[in-house]
Amino acid sequence: MLISLGLDYTHADVRTRESFLLSDEEIRLAYDRSAKERQLVREFFSVNTCNRIELYGWAASLGGMDPHREMARRYFGRRDEAQRFLAAATHRVGRQAMEHLFRVTCGLESQVLGDIHIIGQLRTSYRLASEKGTVGTNLHRLLDTAIRCGKAVKRDTGLMTGRSSIGSEAAMVVASRVRSIETSPIVVVGSGKIGSHAALSLQKQGARTITVVNRTYARGVLVEDGHGRVRRRGQR
């Protein structure tokens, strides 16, 4: 039986979503826990984007136990954090969970309808779960089909044509409201996925002075290295 837990922008604000974000290393540890503990949930996969945290699992039988609870505990590694996430997330089972995953992959659940980045984000998450050995026959088939579906939507429809990310959309709004994008000094607060996309989009539109203000030095440097003229100034 397919199960899922999802938290996204439709019913959780930024502060709530950020409180559940795990670092790349923490996500790897979550997969390590899932590879060792396969009681009720036999297969496990997670996808994290700018606006959503979603966990998917395959349970042999719902029985009298709660597979959603077990999946959340494995992911966060702490019962209190798992319980908090369970209370905030949407619980889905079976066909409902499957249809939601397909809608996410096709960009139908993105804050920017038809977001072109979601397929790549899903593929990257799928690859990590496969490397960690938490994806079995059932989720392999599901994820492969979902990605194929997303690619078909991109290829055969106009949904993803010209669509981008939230950061890129924000950059276009900025460019439309300043007198000159080339001469206006611009500050991007935060160098996560949204901030990085915004900085890169602004640069492509001709912005010459972009200052990235970020909480940590390392992330600021990553933006600088990736975007050439984008530079980091201090820390917030």
Salt bridges, closest charged atoms under 4 A:
ASP8 OD1 - HIS11 ND1 3.40
ASP8 OD2 - ARG52 NH1 3.38
ASP32 OD1 - LYS132 NZ 3.13
GLU37 OE1 - ARG73 NH1 3.19
GLU54 OE2 - ARG52 NH1 2.84
GLU54 OE2 - HIS100 NE2 2.67
ASP66 OD1 - HIS68 ND1 3.67
ASP66 OD2 - ARG69 NE 3.96
GLU70 OE2 - ARG74 NH2 2.33
ASP80 OD2 - ARG78 NH2 2.71
GLU81 OE2 - ARG84 NH2 2.94
GLU99 OE2 - ARG95 NE 2.75
GLU109 OE2 - ARG103 NE 2.57
ASP144 OD2 - ARG148 NE 2.96
ASP156 OD1 - ARG155 NE 3.06
GLU169 OE2 - ARG163 NH2 3.99
